[in-house]
Amino acid sequence: MTSISAEDAAAWDRAYTGEGRAPWDIGRAQPVFVALVEAGEITSPILDSGCGSGENALALAERGLEVVGVDVAPNAIAKARVKAAERGLSVEFVVGDVLNLGHVTGTTGRPRFATVIDSGCFHVFDDAERAQYVQSLAGVVRPGGIVHLLCFSDQVPGTLGPRRVSRAELESAFADGWTAERIEEASFEVNPDFPLGRPDAWLARIVRSGP
């Protein structure tokens, strides 16, 4: 079974060290996820897949929702836990590999989550890893559960930053056992020094239709 390589894991961890901030680590939740929860589209229990330093998960917890955040970067998880403690919020933050999510299923072994949020995780993977990631999600999302996925779109010019994703690629990746109910144009909020401004994105609502 595919796993995130030690080299890639170390690179992600370095993004959360030093005085600088990664472009995506903006110190607040992505507005698209705030809008989704305010619209009643996000329900507990929730997995924040590739949660980084935890802002999206914490924003959901502030609204009384049950959230588990998973990220391969120990430094990111350490920062997330400090934020949760400082804000008096209860969120389970776990160092883990999103390509192998069985460790967050729970003791029953049955799919645990009603909702997954993915803010810039899917678009870091190559084709083989994408397939493994979707399989990994399938093991932890309940039938009828929802994945809300925000990724760089193929409208972003150049090659700086993560891999671009087309609407067709999203639909293809989730073709087996899932239904892409909605794929909308959106944008990423990033730090001001990111040279691409606010990158174009896709915001997808994908329903787990399989067993």
GROMACS elastic network, one bead per residue, 0.5 to 0.9 nm:
[ bonds ]
;  ai    aj funct       b0    kb
    1    99     6  0.85812   500
    1   100     6  0.80676   500
    1   132     6  0.77944   500
    2     5     6  0.87099   500
    2    99     6  0.67887   500
    2   100     6  0.78530   500
    2   128     6  0.82813   500
    2   129     6  0.69347   500
    2   132     6  0.65647   500
    2   133     6  0.89054   500
    3     6     6  0.88643   500
    3    97     6  0.68464   500
    3    98     6  0.82461   500
    3    99     6  0.56513   500
    3   100     6  0.67207   500
    3   129     6  0.81278   500
    3   132     6  0.84986   500
    4     7     6  0.83237   500
    4     8     6  0.65429   500
    4     9     6  0.65004   500
    4    72     6  0.81248   500
    4    97     6  0.64623   500
    4    98     6  0.80444   500
    4    99     6  0.67751   500
    4   100     6  0.88437   500
    4   129     6  0.84116   500
    5     8     6  0.52239   500
    5     9     6  0.61199   500
    5    10     6  0.85785   500
    6     9     6  0.50067   500
    6    10     6  0.60943   500
    6    11     6  0.85962   500
    7    10     6  0.52052   500
    7    11     6  0.62918   500
    7    12     6  0.88307   500
    8    11     6  0.50152   500
    8    12     6  0.62922   500
    8    13     6  0.86076   500
    9    12     6  0.52396   500
    9    13     6  0.62203   500
    9    14     6  0.87640   500
    9    72     6  0.59549   500
    9    73     6  0.62939   500
    9    97     6  0.88874   500
   10    14     6  0.62482   500
   10    15     6  0.88501   500
   10    72     6  0.86490   500
   10    73     6  0.72675   500
   11    14     6  0.51931   500
   11    15     6  0.66609   500
   11    73     6  0.85533   500
   12    15     6  0.52485   500
   12    16     6  0.73398   500
   12    72     6  0.75047   500
   12    73     6  0.58442   500
   12    76     6  0.87045   500
   13    16     6  0.56350   500
   13    17     6  0.71345   500
   13    72     6  0.75408   500
   13    74     6  0.63725   500
   13    75     6  0.58080   500
   13    76     6  0.68315   500
   14    17     6  0.52261   500
   14    18     6  0.80461   500
   14    73     6  0.81249   500
   14    75     6  0.79015   500
   15    18     6  0.81737   500
   15    20     6  0.84336   500
   15    21     6  0.71943   500
   15    22     6  0.57314   500
   15    73     6  0.86590   500
   15    75     6  0.86595   500
   15    76     6  0.84587   500
   16    19     6  0.88036   500
   16    20     6  0.81480   500
   16    21     6  0.67954   500
   16    22     6  0.68815   500
   16    25     6  0.86043   500
   16    52     6  0.83975   500
   16    53     6  0.80354   500
   16    73     6  0.79148   500
   16    74     6  0.88817   500
   16    75     6  0.58378   500
   16    76     6  0.57577   500
   16    79     6  0.84150   500
   17    20     6  0.75524   500
   17    21     6  0.80560   500
   17    75     6  0.69491   500
   17    76     6  0.85625   500
   18    21     6  0.79230   500
   21    24     6  0.80358   500
   21    25     6  0.61609   500
   21    26     6  0.78066   500
   21   191     6  0.80419   500
   22    25     6  0.52393   500
   22    26     6  0.79274   500
   22   190     6  0.87313   500
   22   191     6  0.78315   500
   23    26     6  0.69323   500
   23   189     6  0.88066   500
   23   190     6  0.52776   500
   23   191     6  0.50365   500
   23   192     6  0.81118   500
   23   193     6  0.76642   500
   23   194     6  0.59753   500
   24    27     6  0.88738   500
   24    52     6  0.89025   500
   24   120     6  0.82737   500
   24   188     6  0.80414   500
   24   189     6  0.72108   500
   24   190     6  0.50505   500
   24   191     6  0.66343   500
   25    28     6  0.79228   500
   25    52     6  0.74498   500
   25    53     6  0.71360   500
   25    55     6  0.83173   500
   25   190     6  0.72546   500
   25   191     6  0.73239   500
   26    29     6  0.76798   500
   26    30     6  0.83446   500
   26    55     6  0.84030   500
   26   189     6  0.74001   500
   26   190     6  0.59887   500
   26   191     6  0.56575   500
   27    53     6  0.85105   500
   27    55     6  0.65911   500
   28    31     6  0.85680   500
   28    54     6  0.88501   500
   28    55     6  0.52762   500
   28    56     6  0.71764   500
   28    58     6  0.89855   500
   28    59     6  0.79505   500
   29    32     6  0.84290   500
   29    33     6  0.71991   500
   29    34     6  0.69736   500
   29    54     6  0.84146   500
   29    57     6  0.80037   500
   29    58     6  0.80268   500
   29    59     6  0.62719   500
   29    60     6  0.89616   500
   29   189     6  0.89808   500
   30    33     6  0.57606   500
   30    34     6  0.67792   500
   30    55     6  0.81011   500
   30    56     6  0.66025   500
   30   119     6  0.79279   500
   30   188     6  0.72534   500
   30   189     6  0.63427   500
   30   190     6  0.89931   500
   31    34     6  0.50061   500
   31    35     6  0.61435   500
   31    36     6  0.86053   500
   31   188     6  0.86460   500
   31   189     6  0.77282   500
   32    35     6  0.51219   500
   32    36     6  0.62524   500
   32    37     6  0.88473   500
   32   150     6  0.85057   500
   32   186     6  0.78964   500
   32   187     6  0.84257   500
   32   188     6  0.86060   500
   32   203     6  0.81033   500
   33    37     6  0.62534   500
   33    38     6  0.85177   500
   33    42     6  0.85178   500
   33    56     6  0.72768   500
   33    59     6  0.88807   500
   33    60     6  0.86585   500
   33   117     6  0.79336   500
   33   119     6  0.87765   500
   33   148     6  0.82706   500
   34    37     6  0.53378   500
   34    38     6  0.61911   500
   34    39     6  0.85943   500
   34    56     6  0.80982   500
   34    59     6  0.74107   500
   34    60     6  0.77927   500
   35    38     6  0.50993   500
   35    39     6  0.61126   500
   35    40     6  0.87678   500
   35    41     6  0.88465   500
   36    39     6  0.50254   500
   36    40     6  0.64294   500
   36    41     6  0.53282   500
   36    42     6  0.63903   500
   36   148     6  0.88564   500
   37    40     6  0.50551   500
   37    41     6  0.55223   500
   37    42     6  0.50062   500
   37    43     6  0.78502   500
   37    60     6  0.74231   500
   37    63     6  0.85887   500
   38    41     6  0.75686   500
   38    42     6  0.83436   500
   39    42     6  0.80611   500
   40    43     6  0.73310   500
   41   115     6  0.88499   500
   41   146     6  0.87227   500
   42    46     6  0.78016   500
   42    60     6  0.87001   500
   42    65     6  0.88136   500
   42   114     6  0.82759   500
   42   115     6  0.62179   500
   42   116     6  0.84170   500
   42   117     6  0.86797   500
   42   146     6  0.81201   500
   42   148     6  0.85735   500
   43    46     6  0.67589   500
   43    65     6  0.71491   500
   43    66     6  0.84061   500
   43   114     6  0.63624   500
   43   115     6  0.61013   500
   44    47     6  0.87307   500
   44    65     6  0.56819   500
   44    66     6  0.53331   500
   44    67     6  0.70705   500
   44   113     6  0.72088   500
   44   114     6  0.59463   500
   44   115     6  0.66344   500
   45    65     6  0.71333   500
   45    66     6  0.50601   500
   45    67     6  0.59431   500
   45    68     6  0.78554   500
   45   112     6  0.73268   500
   45   113     6  0.51651   500
   45   114     6  0.55449   500
   45   115     6  0.65308   500
   45   116     6  0.86847   500
   46    57     6  0.84990   500
   46    60     6  0.88279   500
   46    65     6  0.77032   500
   46    66     6  0.61556   500
   46    68     6  0.62081   500
   46    69     6  0.84098   500
   46   112     6  0.86387   500
   46   113     6  0.55514   500
   46   114     6  0.61495   500
   46   116     6  0.55280   500
   46   117     6  0.74639   500
   47    51     6  0.87190   500
   47    57     6  0.82731   500
   47    66     6  0.88154   500
   47    67     6  0.58787   500
   47    69     6  0.58928   500
   47    70     6  0.74981   500
   47   104     6  0.89855   500
   47   112     6  0.89355   500
   47   113     6  0.64266   500
   47   114     6  0.83263   500
   47   115     6  0.63736   500
   47   117     6  0.63350   500
   47   118     6  0.85469   500
   47   140     6  0.88923   500
   47   141     6  0.88864   500
   48    51     6  0.52267   500
   48    54     6  0.83460   500
   48    56     6  0.75272   500
   48    57     6  0.61452   500
   48    67     6  0.70638   500
   48    68     6  0.61143   500
   48    70     6  0.63057   500
   48    71     6  0.86325   500
   48   115     6  0.86366   500
   48   116     6  0.58531   500
   48   118     6  0.62189   500
   48   119     6  0.81237   500
   49    52     6  0.87130   500
   49    68     6  0.84865   500
   49    69     6  0.62930   500
   49    70     6  0.54725   500
   49    71     6  0.68246   500
   49    98     6  0.65231   500
   49   116     6  0.68159   500
   49   117     6  0.61944   500
   49   118     6  0.52607   500
   49   119     6  0.76256   500
   49   121     6  0.70618   500
   50    69     6  0.72174   500
   50    70     6  0.55439   500
   50    72     6  0.72942   500
   50    73     6  0.88905   500
   50    96     6  0.89328   500
   50    97     6  0.85938   500
   50    98     6  0.68796   500
   50   117     6  0.88318   500
   50   118     6  0.67140   500
   50   119     6  0.72779   500
   50   120     6  0.77637   500
   50   121     6  0.56587   500
   50   122     6  0.89025   500
   51    54     6  0.53056   500
   51    55     6  0.77815   500
   51    56     6  0.72611   500
   51    57     6  0.70817   500
   51    68     6  0.88843   500
   51    69     6  0.53006   500
   51    70     6  0.56267   500
   51    71     6  0.55214   500
   51    76     6  0.81332   500
   51    77     6  0.80922   500
   51    80     6  0.86178   500
   51    93     6  0.84843   500
   51   117     6  0.86761   500
   51   118     6  0.77591   500
   51   119     6  0.75301   500
   51   121     6  0.85123   500
   52    55     6  0.78566   500
   52    56     6  0.89225   500
   52    69     6  0.82104   500
   52    70     6  0.79088   500
   52    71     6  0.60003   500
   52    72     6  0.85175   500
   52    73     6  0.74296   500
   52    75     6  0.88009   500
   52    76     6  0.51272   500
   52    77     6  0.67130   500
   52    79     6  0.85977   500
   52    80     6  0.74907   500
   53    56     6  0.87039   500
   53    71     6  0.86729   500
   53    75     6  0.81187   500
   53    77     6  0.59141   500
   53    78     6  0.77071   500
   53    79     6  0.54735   500
   53    81     6  0.82332   500
   53    83     6  0.83161   500
   54    57     6  0.53002   500
   54    58     6  0.59590   500
   54    59     6  0.85597   500
   54    69     6  0.69454   500
   54    76     6  0.77001   500
   54    77     6  0.73886   500
   54    79     6  0.77263   500
   54    81     6  0.79935   500
   54    83     6  0.78717   500
   54    84     6  0.83290   500
   54    93     6  0.80739   500
   55    58     6  0.50913   500
   55    59     6  0.60942   500
   55    60     6  0.87146   500
   55    80     6  0.75465   500
   55    83     6  0.85382   500
   56    59     6  0.51786   500
   56    60     6  0.64719   500
   56    61     6  0.87600   500
   56   117     6  0.84871   500
   56   119     6  0.83752   500
   57    60     6  0.52467   500
   57    61     6  0.62420   500
   57    62     6  0.87170   500
   57    66     6  0.89828   500
   57    67     6  0.61629   500
   57    68     6  0.73922   500
   57    69     6  0.64272   500
   57    80     6  0.89893   500
   57    91     6  0.74097   500
   57   117     6  0.87582   500
   58    62     6  0.61055   500
   58    63     6  0.87747   500
   58    67     6  0.81008   500
   58    80     6  0.83510   500
   58    83     6  0.82249   500
   58    84     6  0.68745   500
   58    87     6  0.87604   500
   58    89     6  0.72110   500
   58    90     6  0.84810   500
   58    91     6  0.71095   500
   59    62     6  0.51640   500
   59    63     6  0.68575   500
   60    63     6  0.52810   500
   60    64     6  0.69024   500
   60    65     6  0.56722   500
   60    66     6  0.77856   500
   60    67     6  0.72257   500
   61    64     6  0.50575   500
   61    66     6  0.62330   500
   61    67     6  0.64520   500
   61    89     6  0.65606   500
   61    90     6  0.69698   500
   61    91     6  0.67744   500
   62    65     6  0.73003   500
   62    87     6  0.89047   500
   62    89     6  0.68874   500
   62    90     6  0.89409   500
   66    90     6  0.80927   500
   66    91     6  0.71068   500
   66    92     6  0.86883   500
   67    90     6  0.83090   500
   67    91     6  0.56403   500
   67    92     6  0.66051   500
   67    93     6  0.85643   500
   68    91     6  0.60595   500
   68    93     6  0.58310   500
   68    94     6  0.74324   500
   68   104     6  0.83011   500
   69    77     6  0.82556   500
   69    80     6  0.87867   500
   69    91     6  0.73942   500
   69    92     6  0.62072   500
   69    94     6  0.60985   500
   69    95     6  0.85223   500
   70    73     6  0.89773   500
   70    77     6  0.77934   500
   70    92     6  0.85152   500
   70    93     6  0.59700   500
   70    95     6  0.58045   500
   70    96     6  0.57110   500
   70    97     6  0.75139   500
   70    98     6  0.70745   500
   70   101     6  0.87432   500
   70   104     6  0.85206   500
   71    74     6  0.74997   500
   71    76     6  0.72608   500
   71    77     6  0.66826   500
   71    93     6  0.80909   500
   71    94     6  0.66459   500
   71    95     6  0.52912   500
   71    96     6  0.54409   500
   71    97     6  0.66204   500
   71    98     6  0.70699   500
   72    76     6  0.82379   500
   72    77     6  0.82666   500
   72    94     6  0.84476   500
   72    95     6  0.53775   500
   72    97     6  0.53495   500
   72    98     6  0.74756   500
   73    76     6  0.52984   500
   73    77     6  0.64922   500
   73    78     6  0.87632   500
   73    95     6  0.66070   500
   73    96     6  0.80038   500
   74    77     6  0.51136   500
   74    78     6  0.60692   500
   74    79     6  0.86202   500
   74    94     6  0.86425   500
   74    95     6  0.58852   500
   74    96     6  0.87228   500
   75    78     6  0.50390   500
   75    79     6  0.62371   500
   75    80     6  0.86095   500
   76    79     6  0.51929   500
   76    80     6  0.62111   500
   76    81     6  0.87306   500
   76    95     6  0.87296   500
   77    81     6  0.61386   500
   77    82     6  0.86351   500
   77    93     6  0.61606   500
   77    94     6  0.67371   500
   77    95     6  0.63741   500
   78    81     6  0.52025   500
   78    82     6  0.63463   500
   78    83     6  0.87603   500
   78    93     6  0.84549   500
   79    82     6  0.51859   500
   79    83     6  0.62938   500
   79    84     6  0.87101   500
   80    83     6  0.51424   500
   80    84     6  0.62105   500
   80    85     6  0.87085   500
   80    91     6  0.89869   500
   80    93     6  0.71008   500
   81    84     6  0.50721   500
   81    85     6  0.62390   500
   81    86     6  0.86228   500
   81    91     6  0.79701   500
   81    92     6  0.82775   500
   81    93     6  0.65941   500
   82    85     6  0.51716   500
   82    86     6  0.61309   500
   82    87     6  0.86007   500
   83    86     6  0.50705   500
   83    87     6  0.60861   500
   83    88     6  0.84237   500
   83    89     6  0.83704   500
   84    87     6  0.52187   500
   84    88     6  0.59251   500
   84    90     6  0.65928   500
   84    91     6  0.67715   500
   85    88     6  0.50771   500
   85    89     6  0.62923   500
   85    90     6  0.78695   500
   86    89     6  0.78711   500
   94   104     6  0.83574   500
   96    99     6  0.88562   500
   96   100     6  0.79902   500
   96   101     6  0.75262   500
   96   103     6  0.79341   500
   96   104     6  0.86749   500
   97   100     6  0.54606   500
   97   101     6  0.64704   500
   97   103     6  0.89545   500
   98   101     6  0.52927   500
   98   121     6  0.89051   500
   98   133     6  0.67375   500
   98   136     6  0.70764   500
   98   137     6  0.80460   500
   99   129     6  0.74018   500
   99   130     6  0.86477   500
   99   132     6  0.59509   500
   99   134     6  0.81859   500
   99   135     6  0.80735   500
   99   136     6  0.55865   500
   99   137     6  0.80872   500
  100   103     6  0.74710   500
  100   132     6  0.81319   500
  100   133     6  0.76440   500
  100   135     6  0.87467   500
  100   136     6  0.55534   500
  100   137     6  0.84981   500
  101   104     6  0.57945   500
  101   105     6  0.70841   500
  101   133     6  0.88284   500
  101   136     6  0.56613   500
  101   137     6  0.70248   500
  101   139     6  0.74401   500
  101   140     6  0.69885   500
  102   105     6  0.52791   500
  102   106     6  0.81358   500
  102   109     6  0.80322   500
  102   136     6  0.74723   500
  102   139     6  0.69506   500
  102   140     6  0.70354   500
  103   106     6  0.71596   500
  104   107     6  0.88590   500
  104   112     6  0.80485   500
  104   140     6  0.76917   500
  105   108     6  0.75647   500
  105   109     6  0.58300   500
  105   110     6  0.66211   500
  105   111     6  0.60645   500
  105   112     6  0.54300   500
  105   113     6  0.81114   500
  105   139     6  0.78392   500
  105   140     6  0.56739   500
  105   141     6  0.89117   500
  106   109     6  0.58847   500
  106   110     6  0.74680   500
  106   111     6  0.82701   500
  106   112     6  0.68496   500
  107   110     6  0.81518   500
  108   111     6  0.84756   500
  108   112     6  0.87124   500
  109   112     6  0.81301   500
  109   140     6  0.87553   500
  110   139     6  0.79349   500
  110   140     6  0.72684   500
  110   141     6  0.88749   500
  110   142     6  0.80703   500
  111   114     6  0.86606   500
  111   138     6  0.80066   500
  111   139     6  0.59042   500
  111   141     6  0.51079   500
  111   143     6  0.81572   500
  112   139     6  0.86275   500
  112   140     6  0.53622   500
  112   141     6  0.60262   500
  112   142     6  0.62598   500
  113   116     6  0.69738   500
  113   140     6  0.60251   500
  113   142     6  0.58202   500
  113   145     6  0.70137   500
  113   146     6  0.87036   500
  114   140     6  0.89431   500
  114   141     6  0.61797   500
  114   142     6  0.58096   500
  114   143     6  0.83203   500
  114   144     6  0.76442   500
  114   146     6  0.63803   500
  114   147     6  0.86551   500
  115   141     6  0.71307   500
  115   142     6  0.83978   500
  115   145     6  0.56250   500
  115   147     6  0.58021   500
  115   148     6  0.75780   500
  116   137     6  0.84009   500
  116   141     6  0.75660   500
  116   145     6  0.80312   500
  116   146     6  0.62502   500
  116   148     6  0.61057   500
  116   149     6  0.80586   500
  117   146     6  0.85030   500
  117   147     6  0.58933   500
  117   149     6  0.59594   500
  117   150     6  0.81232   500
  118   121     6  0.57856   500
  118   122     6  0.70819   500
  118   147     6  0.73958   500
  118   148     6  0.62100   500
  118   150     6  0.60428   500
  118   151     6  0.81217   500
  119   122     6  0.79902   500
  119   148     6  0.83787   500
  119   149     6  0.61959   500
  119   151     6  0.67117   500
  119   188     6  0.88405   500
  120   123     6  0.59760   500
  120   124     6  0.73384   500
  120   149     6  0.77004   500
  120   150     6  0.58000   500
  120   151     6  0.50072   500
  120   152     6  0.72396   500
  120   162     6  0.85948   500
  120   188     6  0.87403   500
  121   124     6  0.58175   500
  121   125     6  0.77447   500
  121   149     6  0.83625   500
  121   150     6  0.81269   500
  121   151     6  0.73456   500
  122   125     6  0.60278   500
  122   130     6  0.68472   500
  122   133     6  0.77092   500
  122   134     6  0.89291   500
  122   149     6  0.76785   500
  122   150     6  0.81216   500
  122   151     6  0.66506   500
  123   126     6  0.81154   500
  123   130     6  0.83724   500
  123   150     6  0.87058   500
  123   151     6  0.56800   500
  123   152     6  0.65739   500
  123   153     6  0.89234   500
  123   162     6  0.62720   500
  123   163     6  0.56851   500
  123   164     6  0.68100   500
  123   165     6  0.66954   500
  124   129     6  0.89815   500
  124   130     6  0.87324   500
  124   162     6  0.57577   500
  124   163     6  0.62228   500
  125   128     6  0.77896   500
  125   129     6  0.53184   500
  125   130     6  0.55572   500
  125   133     6  0.83850   500
  125   162     6  0.88643   500
  125   163     6  0.78649   500
  126   129     6  0.52696   500
  126   130     6  0.60171   500
  126   131     6  0.88031   500
  126   163     6  0.83698   500
  127   130     6  0.50968   500
  127   131     6  0.65301   500
  127   132     6  0.88537   500
  127   173     6  0.88131   500
  128   131     6  0.53457   500
  128   132     6  0.64517   500
  128   133     6  0.87056   500
  129   133     6  0.59352   500
  129   134     6  0.85658   500
  130   133     6  0.50039   500
  130   134     6  0.62239   500
  130   135     6  0.85785   500
  130   173     6  0.69886   500
  131   134     6  0.52901   500
  131   135     6  0.62597   500
  131   136     6  0.85979   500
  131   173     6  0.65439   500
  131   174     6  0.85924   500
  132   135     6  0.50192   500
  132   136     6  0.60264   500
  132   137     6  0.86321   500
  133   137     6  0.61980   500
  133   138     6  0.85765   500
  134   137     6  0.51009   500
  134   138     6  0.61975   500
  134   139     6  0.88787   500
  134   173     6  0.71662   500
  134   174     6  0.68721   500
  135   138     6  0.50301   500
  135   139     6  0.66109   500
  136   139     6  0.53870   500
  136   140     6  0.71015   500
  137   140     6  0.54448   500
  137   141     6  0.60807   500
  137   147     6  0.86970   500
  138   141     6  0.54775   500
  138   142     6  0.79446   500
  138   143     6  0.88678   500
  138   177     6  0.81206   500
  138   178     6  0.87229   500
  138   208     6  0.73048   500
  138   210     6  0.82934   500
  138   211     6  0.88337   500
  139   142     6  0.81997   500
  141   144     6  0.81622   500
  141   145     6  0.57244   500
  141   146     6  0.75996   500
  141   147     6  0.82977   500
  141   208     6  0.69207   500
  142   146     6  0.83810   500
  142   208     6  0.69486   500
  142   209     6  0.88954   500
  142   210     6  0.89692   500
  142   211     6  0.81726   500
  143   146     6  0.87420   500
  143   207     6  0.80481   500
  143   208     6  0.52507   500
  143   209     6  0.56841   500
  143   210     6  0.61814   500
  143   211     6  0.60124   500
  144   207     6  0.58849   500
  144   208     6  0.50606   500
  144   209     6  0.57777   500
  144   210     6  0.82364   500
  145   206     6  0.83964   500
  145   207     6  0.57347   500
  145   208     6  0.53016   500
  145   209     6  0.80243   500
  146   205     6  0.66562   500
  146   206     6  0.56029   500
  146   208     6  0.62574   500
  147   204     6  0.77139   500
  147   205     6  0.58599   500
  147   206     6  0.50242   500
  147   207     6  0.63616   500
  147   208     6  0.77988   500
  148   203     6  0.69838   500
  148   204     6  0.56326   500
  148   206     6  0.64446   500
  148   207     6  0.89107   500
  149   202     6  0.77297   500
  149   203     6  0.56139   500
  149   204     6  0.50912   500
  149   205     6  0.66730   500
  149   206     6  0.78341   500
  150   186     6  0.80838   500
  150   187     6  0.83869   500
  150   188     6  0.79600   500
  150   201     6  0.65291   500
  150   202     6  0.56645   500
  150   204     6  0.65536   500
  151   164     6  0.79515   500
  151   165     6  0.70965   500
  151   187     6  0.86461   500
  151   188     6  0.81168   500
  151   200     6  0.85446   500
  151   201     6  0.53309   500
  151   202     6  0.55003   500
  151   203     6  0.68490   500
  151   204     6  0.85862   500
  152   155     6  0.81384   500
  152   156     6  0.70406   500
  152   161     6  0.89966   500
  152   162     6  0.71792   500
  152   163     6  0.71924   500
  152   164     6  0.53694   500
  152   165     6  0.60689   500
  152   166     6  0.86750   500
  152   187     6  0.80105   500
  152   188     6  0.77888   500
  152   199     6  0.68637   500
  152   200     6  0.61351   500
  152   202     6  0.64343   500
  153   156     6  0.60092   500
  153   163     6  0.85763   500
  153   164     6  0.52156   500
  153   166     6  0.58548   500
  153   167     6  0.77606   500
  153   185     6  0.83375   500
  153   186     6  0.88518   500
  153   187     6  0.88138   500
  153   199     6  0.80814   500
  153   200     6  0.57183   500
  153   202     6  0.55718   500
  154   157     6  0.77214   500
  154   163     6  0.85122   500
  154   165     6  0.51519   500
  154   166     6  0.52048   500
  154   167     6  0.82293   500
  154   200     6  0.80164   500
  154   201     6  0.80189   500
  154   202     6  0.89439   500
  155   164     6  0.78412   500
  155   165     6  0.86887   500
  155   166     6  0.83363   500
  155   199     6  0.85029   500
  155   200     6  0.62081   500
  155   201     6  0.78286   500
  156   159     6  0.82757   500
  156   164     6  0.70944   500
  156   196     6  0.81181   500
  156   199     6  0.60735   500
  156   200     6  0.56513   500
  156   201     6  0.79088   500
  157   160     6  0.83178   500
  157   196     6  0.82681   500
  157   199     6  0.88762   500
  158   161     6  0.88673   500
  159   162     6  0.75733   500
  159   163     6  0.74239   500
  159   164     6  0.81054   500
  160   163     6  0.84984   500
  160   195     6  0.87615   500
  160   196     6  0.81197   500
  161   164     6  0.87270   500
  161   196     6  0.89060   500
  164   201     6  0.89357   500
  165   168     6  0.82849   500
  165   169     6  0.62973   500
  165   170     6  0.70885   500
  165   201     6  0.85639   500
  165   202     6  0.81836   500
  166   169     6  0.51163   500
  166   170     6  0.64873   500
  166   171     6  0.87762   500
  166   202     6  0.83148   500
  167   170     6  0.52091   500
  167   171     6  0.63356   500
  167   172     6  0.86577   500
  167   183     6  0.72213   500
  167   202     6  0.75421   500
  168   171     6  0.50902   500
  168   172     6  0.60460   500
  168   173     6  0.85668   500
  169   172     6  0.50243   500
  169   173     6  0.60289   500
  169   174     6  0.86608   500
  170   173     6  0.52347   500
  170   174     6  0.64317   500
  170   175     6  0.85117   500
  170   180     6  0.81627   500
  170   183     6  0.86346   500
  170   204     6  0.82587   500
  171   174     6  0.54437   500
  171   175     6  0.58865   500
  171   179     6  0.81823   500
  171   180     6  0.63080   500
  171   183     6  0.89065   500
  172   175     6  0.50012   500
  172   176     6  0.82976   500
  173   176     6  0.78782   500
  174   177     6  0.71558   500
  174   178     6  0.54616   500
  174   179     6  0.69666   500
  174   180     6  0.71066   500
  174   206     6  0.77794   500
  175   178     6  0.58756   500
  175   179     6  0.68743   500
  175   180     6  0.80047   500
  176   179     6  0.81759   500
  176   209     6  0.87553   500
  176   210     6  0.78977   500
  177   207     6  0.86500   500
  177   208     6  0.62635   500
  177   209     6  0.52307   500
  177   211     6  0.76902   500
  178   206     6  0.65506   500
  178   207     6  0.54635   500
  178   210     6  0.64637   500
  179   182     6  0.88553   500
  179   205     6  0.85353   500
  179   206     6  0.55509   500
  179   207     6  0.50935   500
  179   208     6  0.66205   500
  179   209     6  0.64551   500
  180   183     6  0.70892   500
  180   204     6  0.70099   500
  180   205     6  0.60605   500
  180   207     6  0.63627   500
  181   204     6  0.76812   500
  181   205     6  0.57043   500
  181   206     6  0.57077   500
  181   207     6  0.68577   500
  182   203     6  0.79475   500
  182   204     6  0.55069   500
  182   205     6  0.50587   500
  182   206     6  0.70420   500
  183   202     6  0.63108   500
  183   203     6  0.56034   500
  183   205     6  0.64285   500
  183   206     6  0.84938   500
  184   201     6  0.83840   500
  184   202     6  0.56087   500
  184   203     6  0.51848   500
  184   204     6  0.63104   500
  184   205     6  0.87112   500
  185   200     6  0.73221   500
  185   201     6  0.60257   500
  185   203     6  0.63048   500
  185   204     6  0.88593   500
  186   199     6  0.87163   500
  186   200     6  0.61060   500
  186   202     6  0.54532   500
  186   203     6  0.59277   500
  187   198     6  0.61273   500
  187   199     6  0.55476   500
  187   202     6  0.73079   500
  187   203     6  0.82947   500
  188   197     6  0.89855   500
  188   198     6  0.55673   500
  188   199     6  0.54795   500
  188   200     6  0.66094   500
  188   201     6  0.63391   500
  189   197     6  0.84946   500
  189   198     6  0.57138   500
  189   199     6  0.76638   500
  190   193     6  0.82785   500
  190   194     6  0.66705   500
  190   197     6  0.73636   500
  190   198     6  0.62427   500
  190   199     6  0.80663   500
  191   194     6  0.58158   500
  191   197     6  0.84273   500
  191   198     6  0.87957   500
  192   195     6  0.80446   500
  192   197     6  0.71445   500
  192   198     6  0.87779   500
  193   196     6  0.87509   500
  193   197     6  0.79998   500
  194   197     6  0.59461   500
  194   198     6  0.82344   500
  195   198     6  0.88942   500
  196   199     6  0.60573   500
  208   211     6  0.82485   500
